[in-house]
Amino acid sequence: MLEALKKQVWNANLELVRRGVVIYTWGNVSGIDRSAGLVVIKPSGVSYDAMQPDDMVVVELETGARVDGKWNPSSDTQTHLELYRAFSSLGGITHTHSVHAIAFAQAGRDIPALGTTHADYFYGDIPCTRSLTQEEVQTAYELNTGKVIAETLRERSIDPLAVPGIVVRNHGPFTWGADADASVYHAVVLETVAEMALKTLLLNPEAVLPQFVLDKHYFRKHGPNAYYGQK
């Protein structure tokens, strides 16, 4: 099972490149085996071009200790682990530095739900966290990044499965899903709706999406009465 998870996480990382949301080594994907308490994540600073499934790093969920792999894990590992610990529904997590999502992060703004494409995947605005304090950055930056994400979702009463992504102030987007593949899918969608929102706001800063349209598009794809697609 662990070898299968390594292969899935490896392929999910490569999908970021295929979809054009990362360049160089800017990004990482992880997946979790909750029954074993283990997380598989991309190695730090290793080129996507040469990466293979055996290059993936396995760490303990609770301690972050490396239990398998020849490389150091991603520098964002503690952020991933904190999110897995905070939300048991998460099966995979992705972090990128995609351009339009970063624009909202650097501006300190939520990505607003302005149209039906957004509503198909995110039930409401994609939140932007507060800035980390100087102490949070200097003491445990990556861990506290995870904590501020969890804090934002809880304070706003956001179900992480209904809004499977966030932008961290001055940093960038994190997305998640049922597994590593789903988290990458949401990363690509988040970047796309961020581009749509940015261009919409340039044309009309007062643009809005009616709640009833948001409800219709989200719930026709999600929930017990969903009817989009094939059964």
C-alpha positions in Angstrom: 0.0 0.0 0.0 2.8 2.4 0.8 4.5 1.8 -2.6 1.2 2.5 -4.3 0.9 5.8 -2.3 4.4 6.8 -3.3 3.6 6.2 -7.0 0.3 8.2 -6.6 2.1 11.2 -4.9 4.9 11.1 -7.5 2.5 11.2 -10.3 0.4 13.9 -8.6 3.6 16.1 -8.3 4.3 15.6 -12.0 0.7 16.7 -12.8 1.5 20.1 -11.4 4.1 20.5 -14.1 1.8 19.1 -16.8 -0.9 21.6 -15.9 1.5 24.5 -15.7 0.9 25.6 -12.1 4.6 25.1 -11.0 8.0 25.8 -12.5 11.4 24.7 -11.4 10.9 23.1 -7.9 8.1 25.5 -6.8 5.5 23.2 -5.2 4.8 20.0 -3.5 2.1 17.3 -3.1 1.6 14.8 -0.2 -0.7 11.9 0.5 -1.5 10.2 3.7 -2.0 6.6 4.9 -4.0 7.2 8.0 -4.2 3.6 9.1 -0.4 3.5 9.2 0.0 7.1 10.5 2.4 7.9 7.6 2.6 10.7 5.0 4.3 10.5 1.7 5.6 13.9 0.3 7.9 15.3 -2.4 11.6 15.6 -1.5 12.9 19.2 -1.0 14.4 20.9 -4.0 14.5 17.9 -6.3 13.8 18.5 -10.0 10.6 17.2 -11.3 12.4 16.1 -14.5 14.4 13.5 -12.7 12.0 12.5 -9.9 10.9 8.9 -9.5 8.4 7.2 -7.1 11.4 6.0 -5.0 12.4 9.6 -4.5 9.3 10.3 -2.4 9.9 10.6 1.3 7.8 8.9 4.0 7.4 10.7 7.4 5.5 10.0 10.5 2.2 11.9 10.9 2.7 12.8 14.6 6.4 13.4 14.8 7.5 14.3 11.2 10.4 11.8 11.6 11.6 10.4 8.3 11.0 6.6 8.1 11.8 6.0 4.4 13.5 7.8 1.6 17.0 9.0 0.8 16.1 12.7 0.6 15.0 15.4 3.0 11.3 15.9 2.8 9.8 19.1 1.4 10.5 22.2 3.5 6.7 22.6 3.8 6.2 19.2 5.4 5.3 20.6 8.8 2.5 22.6 7.2 1.1 19.4 5.5 1.3 17.5 8.8 -0.4 20.1 10.8 -3.3 20.2 8.3 -3.6 16.4 8.4 -3.7 16.4 12.2 -6.3 19.3 12.2 -8.7 17.8 9.7 -9.2 14.0 9.5 -11.1 14.4 6.2 -8.0 15.4 4.2 -6.3 12.6 2.2 -3.9 14.7 0.1 -2.5 18.3 0.1 -0.9 20.4 -2.6 1.1 23.7 -2.3 2.0 25.8 -5.3 3.2 29.3 -6.2 0.8 29.7 -9.1 0.8 33.3 -10.3 -2.9 34.5 -10.0 -3.4 32.8 -6.6 -0.2 34.4 -5.4 -1.5 37.8 -6.5 -4.5 37.4 -4.1 -2.1 36.1 -1.3 0.2 39.1 -1.7 -2.7 41.5 -1.8 -4.1 39.9 1.4 -7.5 39.3 -0.3 -9.9 36.4 -0.5 -10.5 35.0 -3.9 -14.2 36.0 -4.3 -16.8 33.7 -5.7 -17.9 35.6 -8.8 -19.1 33.0 -11.2 -20.4 29.5 -11.8 -16.9 28.0 -12.5 -15.8 28.9 -9.0 -19.2 27.7 -7.6 -18.8 24.3 -9.1 -15.8 23.6 -6.8 -15.7 26.0 -3.9 -18.8 26.8 -1.9 -18.0 30.5 -1.3 -15.0 32.7 -1.3 -11.6 31.1 -1.0 -10.2 32.7 2.2 -6.9 34.4 2.7 -5.3 33.9 6.1 -4.0 36.7 8.3 -0.3 37.4 8.3 2.0 35.4 10.5 3.5 37.3 13.3 7.3 37.8 13.5 7.4 35.3 16.4 5.4 32.7 14.4 7.8 33.1 11.5 11.0 32.9 13.6 10.0 30.1 15.9 8.3 27.5 13.7 7.4 29.0 10.3 6.1 26.0 8.5 4.2 24.6 11.5 2.6 27.9 12.2 1.6 28.2 8.5 -0.5 25.1 9.0 -1.9 26.5 12.2 -2.9 29.8 10.7 -4.7 27.9 7.9 -6.6 25.7 10.4 -7.3 28.9 12.5 -8.8 30.6 9.5 -11.1 27.7 8.5 -12.3 27.3 12.0 -12.9 31.0 12.8 -14.9 31.3 9.6 -16.7 28.0 10.1 -15.6 26.7 6.7 -15.8 23.0 6.0 -12.5 22.2 4.3 -14.2 19.8 1.9 -16.7 22.4 0.8 -13.9 25.0 0.2 -10.8 22.8 -0.6 -8.3 25.6 -0.7 -6.9 28.7 0.9 -4.3 31.4 0.2 -1.8 32.2 2.9 -1.1 35.9 3.2 2.1 36.9 1.4 2.8 33.2 0.6 0.5 31.3 -1.6 -2.2 28.7 -2.1 -2.7 25.3 -0.3 -5.3 22.9 -1.6 -6.5 19.5 -0.4 -8.9 16.7 -1.2 -9.8 13.1 -0.7 -6.3 12.0 -2.0 -3.2 13.5 -3.6 -4.8 13.6 -7.1 -7.9 15.5 -5.8 -5.7 18.1 -4.1 -3.8 18.7 -7.4 -7.1 19.0 -9.2 -8.2 21.7 -6.8 -4.9 23.5 -7.1 -5.4 23.8 -10.8 -9.0 24.9 -10.4 -8.1 27.4 -7.7 -5.4 29.0 -10.0 -7.9 29.2 -12.8 -10.7 30.8 -10.8 -8.2 33.2 -9.3 -7.3 34.4 -12.8 -10.9 34.7 -13.7 -11.6 36.7 -10.5 -8.7 39.0 -11.0 -9.7 39.9 -14.6 -13.4 40.3 -13.6 -12.5 42.7 -10.8 -10.4 44.7 -13.3 -13.4 45.1 -15.5 -16.0 45.5 -12.7 -14.8 46.0 -9.1 -18.4 45.6 -8.0 -19.0 42.2 -9.5 -21.0 39.7 -7.4 -22.4 36.2 -7.6 -26.0 35.8 -6.2 -26.2 33.2 -3.4 -28.9 31.2 -5.2 -26.6 30.7 -8.2 -23.7 29.7 -6.0 -26.1 27.2 -4.2 -27.4 25.8 -7.5 -24.0 25.2 -9.1 -22.3 23.8 -6.0 -25.0 21.5 -5.0 -25.7 20.1 -8.4 -22.2 18.6 -8.2 -21.9 17.9 -4.5 -24.1 16.4 -1.8 -26.9 13.8 -1.7 -29.0 15.5 -4.4 -26.2 16.1 -6.9 -27.1 15.3 -10.5 -24.1 16.4 -12.6 -22.3 13.7 -14.5 -22.9 10.0 -14.8 -23.9 7.7 -12.0 
